Amino acid sequence: MEPIEILKALSNESRLQILQWLKEPEQHFKPHEGIDMRKIGVCVGQVTGKLSMTQSTASQYLTILQRAGLVTSERIGKFTYYKRDEGKISEALALLKNELE
């Protein structure tokens, strides 16, 4: 986990918004084909619709968050679902705190 990757991922308003939405997905997204959003995550298409952007851009944003270690993904059939990695987010916060203090 690199501080610069975390900061890059969080430096975009839309990516930060995605992380905030994923904290409580049932409040921000409609369920997708009976998927438990807390356990499995949110489909790229759901994020695309919420941000009103192309699927390519939404996928790129989610990939950046994943590379930074802030979200995980799971492929089910033809869909990829993303959810927050709370353990890694806690580690990232501690790492940034240590770097900036």
Residue pairs with C-beta under 8 A, 6 or more apart in sequence:
1 68
1 69
1 88
1 91
1 92
1 95
2 68
3 95
3 96
3 99
5 67
5 68
5 69
6 68
6 69
6 70
6 92
6 95
6 96
7 96
8 64
8 68
9 15
9 64
9 65
9 67
9 68
9 70
10 16
10 19
10 68
12 61
12 64
14 51
14 53
14 61
15 61
15 64
15 65
17 51
18 47
18 51
18 61
18 62
18 65
19 65
19 70
19 71
19 84
19 89
21 28
21 29
21 42
21 47
21 50
22 41
22 42
22 71
22 82
22 83
22 84
23 84
25 37
25 38
25 41
25 42
25 83
26 37
26 38
28 50
29 37
29 42
29 46
29 47
29 50
30 46
31 37
32 42
32 43
32 45
32 46
32 79
32 81
33 79
35 41
35 43
35 76
35 81
37 83
38 83
39 83
40 74
40 76
40 81
40 83
41 71
41 72
41 73
41 74
41 81
41 82
41 83
42 81
42 82
42 83
43 79
43 80
43 81
44 55
44 58
44 59
44 62
44 79
44 80
44 82
45 55
45 79
47 58
47 61
47 62
47 82
48 54
48 55
48 58
51 57
51 58
59 80
62 71
62 73
62 82
65 71
65 82
66 72
66 73
66 82
68 92
69 85
69 88
69 91
69 92
70 84
70 85
70 88
70 89
70 92
71 82
71 83
71 84
71 85
72 82
72 83
72 85
73 80
73 81
73 82
74 80
74 81
74 83
75 81
